[in-house]
Every structure is written in structure tokens, then in C-alpha cells.
Amino acid sequence: MDKLCIFAGTTLFGYVFWYLGILLGFEFTGCFVLSSIGSMVGVYAGWKVAQHYK
């Protein structure tokens, strides 16, 4: 369950932060950096969700 929640969080937050970069007018590199940060946030959020439902 941990890995599934972390995967879902990473995917969701990565896409959201990439889209945020597009809205802010960043090009590829800026969107990539924001997406990486979003993925790290997603790992933490997914892990916290998995811990909550254990």
C-alpha cells in the first residue's frame, strides 16, 4: 500500500506542479524543476496517506 500511495502522490503532484509552471510562463527547464519539487512533495504526501490508513 505504501508504494501505491507514493506512486499516486508522485504522479499527481508532479503533473500539478508542471501545469503550475506552464501557468507561470516557465519553459521546459523551469517546468521540469517545479515538477521535480512536486514529485518530492508527492512522495511525502503519499507516504503520510499510507501511514494514515495502516
TARADA-V792099 format. One record per residue. RES is the residue in one letter. PSI is psi in radians with two decimals (NA if undefined). NEAR is the number of other C-alpha atoms within 12 Angstrom. Layout:
((RES:PSI:NEAR) (RES:PSI:NEAR))
This chain:
((M:-0.61:16) (D:-0.86:20) (K:-0.65:19) (L:-0.79:17) (C:-0.71:25) (I:-0.73:26) (F:-0.79:24) (A:-0.75:25) (G:-0.74:28) (T:-0.79:28) (T:-0.86:25) (L:-0.91:24) (F:-0.58:28) (G:-0.79:29) (Y:-0.75:25) (V:-0.78:24) (F:-0.57:29) (W:-0.80:29) (Y:-0.65:23) (L:-0.71:22) (G:-0.68:24) (I:-0.76:20) (L:-0.57:14) (L:-0.10:14) (G:0.29:13) (F:2.70:18) (E:-2.87:16) (F:-0.84:15) (T:-0.75:14) (G:-0.72:20) (C:-0.65:25) (F:-0.76:22) (V:-0.80:22) (L:-0.69:27) (S:-0.65:28) (S:-0.74:24) (I:-0.74:24) (G:-0.66:28) (S:-0.68:28) (M:-0.70:24) (V:-0.68:26) (G:-0.63:30) (V:-0.81:27) (Y:-0.80:23) (A:-0.74:27) (G:-0.68:28) (W:-0.74:24) (K:-0.69:19) (V:-0.77:21) (A:-0.67:21) (Q:-0.58:15) (H:-0.62:12) (Y:0.19:11) (K:NA:10))
